Amino acid sequence: MTDPTTIEVSVVIPCLNEAETIGACIQKAQQSFQKNNIEGEIIISDNGSTDDSIKIATALGARVILEKHKGYGSALRKGIESARGKYVVMGDADDSYDFSELQNFIFELRKGWDFVMGTRLRGTILPRAMPLHHRYFGVPGLTLILDILFWVWISDAHCGLRAFTKKGYDKMKIQSTGMEFASEIIIQAKLQKLRISEIPIIFYPAGRKRHPHLRSFRDGLRHLKLIFSLFINQFFNVKKEIL
């Protein structure tokens, strides 16, 4: 059993009925730990799975955290709050991200960056991995809005594979419970003046057969609502300070 006091990296994976792929994600993360002599833990933040996800994760040695409040953001927040490592890597449970390469994020954090984003748009997107309307409109469009309003200057604000220091995360005041968590954590990182870097990754087709939990139009609107809400709040806070 891993000594909690020696953990450097916590991998946090939100999960809702991912029995087809959760095992592969865990094993790939473990491969990266072993290959690169990283002392780490894998946290599966389960959001109410009714399949064998929990059973598989437990059998492979992952820590399973149960989050009863529904939502991508709720699951991630619970998992990250439970993390014991100095660094946190988060990624999806559908095997679209290669956790066996997570050490690339850790190397960047060790250099002094506080927040490291993966970028699919400047990396490699394999056939059938991303719908065309996401690749050429949704992701670039939402990223551009976020970049302009908050001066983040990254290329892919919706890449689910990213890493950050636990210390940096603890400074944030994240409220999101849904998919918009992906935007809020970047905005909060910028507002907290964290040093943000970006590395290219390979994006794979999801390994499961069922439809994704993401709903493009609904979740896109939630991202926009959050981005503009935080911008307005920040603008008026700055204005008050000036006055």
C-alpha positions in Angstrom: 0.0 0.0 0.0 1.2 3.5 -0.9 2.4 5.6 2.0 0.2 8.8 1.8 3.1 11.0 3.0 5.2 10.1 0.0 2.6 10.6 -2.7 3.8 13.0 -5.4 1.0 12.6 -8.0 -2.7 12.1 -7.7 -4.5 11.1 -10.9 -8.2 12.0 -10.6 -10.7 10.4 -13.0 -14.4 11.1 -12.8 -16.6 8.1 -13.5 -20.2 7.3 -14.4 -20.7 3.8 -15.8 -17.3 3.5 -17.5 -16.8 -0.3 -17.0 -15.7 -0.7 -20.6 -12.7 1.6 -20.2 -11.9 2.5 -16.6 -9.6 -0.5 -16.2 -7.5 0.6 -19.2 -7.2 4.1 -17.8 -6.0 2.9 -14.4 -3.5 0.5 -15.9 -2.0 3.1 -18.2 -1.6 5.5 -15.3 0.1 2.8 -13.3 2.4 2.1 -16.2 3.5 5.7 -16.2 4.1 5.6 -12.4 6.2 2.5 -12.7 8.2 3.5 -15.8 9.1 6.9 -14.4 9.5 6.1 -10.7 6.6 8.3 -9.7 5.0 7.8 -6.3 1.4 8.2 -7.1 -2.2 7.3 -6.4 -5.2 6.9 -8.7 -8.6 8.3 -7.5 -11.8 7.3 -9.2 -14.5 9.8 -8.3 -17.6 7.8 -9.0 -20.8 9.7 -9.7 -23.3 6.9 -9.2 -22.2 4.1 -11.5 -24.6 1.1 -11.7 -22.2 -1.1 -13.8 -19.0 -2.7 -12.7 -16.9 0.4 -12.7 -16.3 0.5 -8.9 -15.6 -3.2 -8.8 -13.0 -2.9 -11.6 -11.3 0.1 -10.1 -11.1 -1.4 -6.6 -9.7 -4.6 -8.0 -6.9 -2.7 -9.8 -5.9 -0.8 -6.6 -7.5 2.6 -7.2 -9.0 4.7 -4.5 -12.7 5.0 -5.1 -14.4 8.1 -3.9 -18.2 8.4 -4.0 -19.8 11.7 -5.0 -23.6 11.7 -4.7 -24.2 15.1 -6.3 -24.5 14.6 -10.0 -22.2 16.4 -12.5 -18.8 16.3 -14.1 -17.6 19.2 -11.9 -19.1 17.7 -8.8 -17.2 14.4 -9.3 -13.9 16.2 -10.1 -14.1 18.6 -7.2 -14.7 15.7 -4.8 -11.8 13.7 -6.2 -9.4 16.6 -6.3 -10.3 17.6 -2.7 -9.5 14.0 -1.7 -6.1 14.1 -3.5 -3.0 13.6 -1.3 -0.4 14.3 -3.9 1.6 17.5 -4.5 0.5 17.4 -8.2 -2.9 16.5 -9.6 -3.6 15.1 -13.1 -7.2 14.9 -14.2 -8.6 13.2 -17.3 -11.6 11.4 -18.6 -12.5 7.7 -18.1 -13.4 6.9 -21.7 -9.8 6.0 -22.7 -9.6 9.0 -25.1 -6.5 10.2 -23.2 -3.3 8.2 -22.8 -2.6 8.2 -19.1 0.6 6.2 -19.8 2.1 9.5 -20.9 1.1 11.6 -17.9 4.7 12.0 -16.9 5.0 14.7 -19.5 2.7 16.8 -17.4 4.6 16.1 -14.3 7.9 17.1 -15.9 6.4 20.5 -16.7 5.1 21.0 -13.2 8.5 20.1 -11.8 10.0 22.9 -13.9 7.9 25.3 -12.0 4.6 25.7 -13.9 1.5 25.7 -11.7 -1.0 24.6 -14.3 -0.4 22.5 -17.5 -3.0 22.1 -20.2 -3.0 19.4 -22.8 -3.8 20.6 -26.3 -5.4 18.4 -28.9 -5.6 21.1 -31.5 -1.8 21.5 -31.5 -1.3 17.8 -31.0 -2.7 14.9 -32.9 -6.4 14.1 -33.2 -7.0 10.6 -34.5 -9.8 9.8 -36.9 -13.2 9.6 -35.3 -11.8 11.0 -32.0 -13.6 14.4 -32.2 -16.7 15.5 -34.1 -15.9 18.1 -36.8 -18.2 20.7 -35.3 -16.3 20.4 -32.0 -12.9 20.5 -33.7 -13.5 23.5 -36.0 -16.1 25.5 -34.3 -17.0 24.6 -30.7 -13.6 24.2 -29.1 -11.8 26.9 -31.0 -14.7 29.3 -30.5 -15.1 28.9 -26.8 -11.3 28.9 -26.4 -11.0 32.2 -28.2 -13.7 33.9 -26.1 -12.0 32.7 -22.9 -8.6 33.8 -24.2 -9.8 37.3 -25.1 -11.8 37.9 -22.0 -9.2 36.6 -19.5 -5.9 36.7 -21.5 -5.1 33.1 -21.0 -3.7 32.4 -24.5 -4.1 28.7 -24.8 -5.2 26.8 -27.8 -7.6 24.2 -26.4 -9.6 25.2 -23.3 -11.7 22.0 -23.4 -9.0 19.3 -23.4 -9.9 17.1 -20.5 -6.3 16.1 -19.7 -4.6 18.7 -17.6 -2.5 18.9 -14.5 -1.8 21.4 -11.7 -0.4 21.8 -8.3 -2.6 21.0 -5.4 -1.4 24.1 -3.7 -2.6 26.2 -6.7 -5.9 24.4 -6.8 -6.6 25.1 -3.2 -6.4 28.9 -3.9 -9.3 28.6 -6.4 -13.0 29.2 -5.5 -14.6 26.8 -7.9 -18.4 26.5 -7.9 -19.2 24.6 -11.1 -20.9 21.2 -10.9 -21.2 20.4 -14.6 -19.1 20.4 -17.7 -18.4 24.1 -17.3 -15.9 23.1 -14.6 -13.4 22.7 -17.5 -13.6 26.5 -18.2 -13.9 27.7 -14.6 -10.7 26.0 -13.4 -8.7 27.7 -16.2 -10.3 31.1 -15.4 -9.6 30.6 -11.7 -6.0 29.6 -12.4 -5.6 32.9 -14.4 -7.3 35.0 -11.7 -5.0 33.5 -9.1 -2.0 34.3 -11.3 -0.9 30.7 -11.6 1.8 30.1 -14.3 0.0 28.3 -17.1 1.7 26.1 -19.7 0.5 23.9 -22.6 1.7 20.7 -24.1 0.5 18.8 -27.2 -1.2 15.4 -26.7 -2.7 12.6 -28.8 -6.5 12.4 -28.7 -7.9 8.9 -29.3 -11.5 7.8 -30.1 -13.4 6.9 -27.0 -13.1 3.2 -26.1 -16.7 2.7 -25.0 -19.8 2.0 -27.1 -22.4 4.2 -25.4 -23.0 7.8 -26.2 -20.9 10.4 -24.2 -22.4 12.3 -21.3 -21.5 15.5 -23.0 -24.4 17.4 -24.7 -22.8 19.8 -27.1 -25.5 22.6 -27.3 -26.6 22.4 -23.7 -23.1 22.2 -22.2 -21.8 24.8 -24.6 -24.3 27.3 -23.3 -23.4 26.5 -19.8 -19.7 27.3 -20.6 -20.7 30.6 -22.2 -22.9 31.6 -19.3 -20.1 30.8 -16.8 -17.4 32.6 -18.8 -19.4 35.8 -19.2 -20.7 35.7 -15.6 -17.1 35.5 -14.3 -15.9 38.2 -16.7 -18.6 40.6 -15.6 -17.9 39.9 -11.9 -14.2 40.4 -12.4 -14.8 43.6 -14.4 -16.9 45.2 -11.8 -14.5 44.1 -9.0 -11.6 45.7 -10.8 -13.7 48.8 -11.5 -14.6 49.1 -7.8 -10.9 48.9 -6.8 -10.0 51.6 -9.3 -12.8 53.9 -8.0 
